[in-house]
Amino acid sequence: MRNTLLDEINENGFIIIEEFLTVEEVEELYRAGRALCMDAPQANRKIFSTVNASDTHSKETYFLESGDKVSYFFEEGAVGPNGELLVNPMHALNKVGHALHTEHPTFEKITFSNRVREICWQLNFNRPAVCQSMYIYKNPGIGGEVIPHQDSSFIYTEPNSTIGFWIALEDCNLQNGCLQFIKGSHKSGVHRRYIRNKENDANELLIYDRSAPIYPQSSFTPLKVSKGTCIVIHGNAVHKSEPNRSQQSRHAYAFHVIETENNVKYSQDNWLQPIKDKPFPILFECKDKNECD
């Protein structure tokens, strides 16, 4: 029984779990996400884009300091040249991250629920920890493209252990930018890594260690899912999302889990590093192997 989900993610690189959240839970997270829009900064707004890298140093500093707090990242088309908003504040954010799971009780409740623990247990985790979380907006007409990537490029462990939980809070389709996967791509290892730049005087604080692979568009399978669905993502699975060209937003809540047993090493090159007195919170711990079988 324990290996049912493990077999599925090992085969495809992802698992689709429908009705993971109740209607009431979806609405609660959605309301919390919209409330975050009103808490966003009114000045010095930082843009998040996987395509455009302007104002690199300032944005990367803000990004690097977001691991233990609630930080706000705006869509590229939402902010004018002088930092002014060009759209409704409710449609301006790309995402909020990266510590909603510890700093916001609504998201903490879902992240540390028994449902999440059960999935991690079935995936053979022994001491899983949540390392980051984010609320993703994908707003109508302005929600930007997310280029093909692997989560392990950003959150790397040896051996690989990264798993993503991506929970749809609205129906996802081709028009509003649903996730698209290359089935089985997780079997080919980590294709490149996004790491801290070791050059102390460099303008770019974060760099890729190699050029981007080319993935044929025909290789991707779109996952059209209903709100409340959870997609569990293998860290090496190649996935992307197209721009939102519709009039319907595509809100989602996502977080990542890693193994923290002694034989798994979290890379010191990762952009995200645990704070010295604030380690990644643990979901559960199997001190005796027999109690987890």
N, C-alpha and C positions, 0 to 999 in steps of 0.2 A: 504493500500500500504506500509505503514511504516513497517509492521510486517512480510513481505514476507521473508526477509533474517533472521530476528529474529527467525521465526518459523523453518527455515532450520538449523540454528546453534544450536538451542535448541533440535532439534531432533537427529542430527548426531554428533554434536561437531565440525563441520567444514563446510565451504562453498567453492565451487570451482567456480571461476569467470574467464571464458575464455576470451582471448583478452582484459585483463585489461590494458595492455600497448600496444602501437602501436609498429610496427617493428622498427621505428626510436628511440623510447624511450628505447626499449630493447637494441639496439645497443649502445646507449649513456651510459647507466648504465654499460654495459659489458666493453666498452672501459675504463670507469672510474675505474672499478674493476681491470682491467689489469694494468692500470697506477699505482695503489696502490702497486702492486707487486714491482715496481722499487723504491718505496719510503720506503720500509721495512728496518728495521735496519740491519746493516752489522755485528753487534756484540751483545752479550747478548740476543740472540734470545730466545723468550719464546714459549714453546710448549703448544698447547691446545689439550687435549684428555679427552673424557668422560670415558675412561677405565683405563689409567695409571696415577697415582698420584705422580710420582717422582718429586723431587725438589719442594715440595709443597709450602713452605713458600715464596720463591722468586716469583714463578708463581702467587700465590694468591695475593701478594702485588701488582704486576703489573696489575692483573685482577681488583682488588678493585679500583685502581687509573685510570681505563680506562673509567669511566662513562661519563666524560665530554670532552673526547679527542678522537683522532684517534689512536688506538693502534693495534699492529700487532701480530697475534698468528700463529705459524707455526705447520705444521703437524709433528706428532711424528717421522715418517720415513724420514723426510726431513733434519734433523739436526744430525750431528755426535756427538761423545762423547766430542769433544773439541769445539763444537758450530759451526763447519763448515757445509756449505750446501752440501748435498749429491745429490741434484737434481737441475734441471733448476730453477732459481729464479721465473719464471712464474708459476711453479708448486709446490712451497714450502709452500705457506700459507694455513692454515686451514680457517681462517677468519680474518676480520678487523672489529673492533668495538671500542666503543659502542656509539659514538656520530656523526656518519656520517650525521645524519638528521639535525644537527646544524652546523657542521664544514666543510661540503663539499656541495657546491651549487647544484651539479648534483643530489645528493640524497635528499637534502632538498626540491628541486622542486617537486619530486614525492611524498615524504612523506606528504607534506602539500598541495597536490593537492585537487581540489574539488571532485574528485572521492573517495578519502579516507574519506573526510569529509562526503560525502553522505552515505557511508557504515556505518560510526559511527552513523550518524543520524538515519539510519534505524535500527540500533541495540540499539536504545534508550539511547545513551549517551547524557548527557546534558552539560558536561564540560570536554571533553576528552583531555588527554595530552599524548604526545609521550615520553616514558621514556628511550628507548634504540633502537639502530639500529645496523645492522651488514651486511657485505658482506661475503657470504659463498662460498667457492671455490669447495670443493669436487673434487679435482683434479684426473685425470685418474691414476688408479693403486695404488694411495697413499692416496686418500681421505678416512679418517677413519670412523669407525662406530660411530653413535650417539645412545646411549642406550635409551631404552624406558623411557620417562619422560613426565611430565606435565609442561607447562610454568609457571603455578601458583606456582610450587615448588620454583621457583627462583624470581618471581615477584608476591608477595602475597598482596592482599588487602582484607579488610573485609567491606562489603560483597564482594564476588568475582567479579572482573570487568575486568580482564586482557584479552586482545584480541591480537592475533598475526596476522600480515600481512606477508605472505611468497610469494615472487614473483619469479617465475621461469624465468631465463635469458637464459636457454638452455633447450632443451627437456629433460624430466625426465622419466626414465624407471627403470626396476628392475636391469639392469646391472650396471647403473651408480649411483644407490642409491637413488631412489625416496623416498618421504615421505610415511610412512605407518601408518595407524591409527586404533585404536580400536573404531569402531562406538559406540556411546552412552556412552563411558567411562567417559565423563565429568559429568555424572549424579551421580557419586559415590563420589564426593568431592575431596579434595586434599589428595593424598596418603602419601606424605612426603614432608618436606621442606628443602631447602638448605639455611642455615642461618649463620650469623656472630657468631663466637665462643665467648662467654662471658668470657671465661677464658683468662685473660690478658697475662699470660706467656705461653700459649699453642703454640705449633709449627704450628698447623693447624689453620688458620685464619677463614676458612669456613668449616662447617660441615653439614651433614645431621642429622635431628632430629630422624630418625628411619631407619631401614634397608630397602633395596630396595624390592618392591613388585615383585612377579613373575607373568609375563604375558605370557600366552600360545602363541606360534608363530602362531597357527591357528586362533587366534583372530584378527590378523592384516589384514587390507585391503590396498594393495598398490595403490597409486594414481599416475598413469602414465599421466602426463600432458605435454602440449606443452609450449614452451617459450612464455612469455607474460601473462601466466595464474597466477592469484593470488589465493592462498588458505588462507582463513580467518579462524583462529584457536581459538576455545574457550580455555581459559587458563587452564581448567581442562582436556582437551582431551589428552589421552595418545597417543603419536606418537614416531616414531623412524626412522632411516635410516640405511641401511646396508652399508658396505664399498663399495667404487667404484671399481669394478673389471673389468671395461671396459677401453677402450682407449679414452673415451669421458668424458670431465669434466661435472660438473653439477653446474654451477654458479647460485646463487640466492641472492636476496636482501630481508632482513627481518627486521621488526621493531615491537615494542609492544606499545599498547595503553592501558591506564587505565582511569577510571573515577576519577574525583577530586572534586566532590560535597562534601559538608560538612559531609554527612552521610557515605561517603566511606573513610576508613582509610588505608593509605599506611603503611605497616609494617616497623618498625624501625629495625627489624631483617634482612630485605632483604640485600643481598650483595650490591645492587645498591641503593645509597642514593643521593637525589638531593643536589647539592652544595648550600650553604647558599644564595649566591647572584646570583644563576643561577638555578631557579626552572625549572621543566619539562615544555617545551613549550606547550601551549594550541592550539588545533586545532580549536575550536570554543566554544562559550559560549551562552547558552540559559538563559538569565536573566529572561525572562517571559515564563512560561511553554506553554502558548498559542501560542507563536511564533514558537515553535518547533513541533507542531502537524499538 
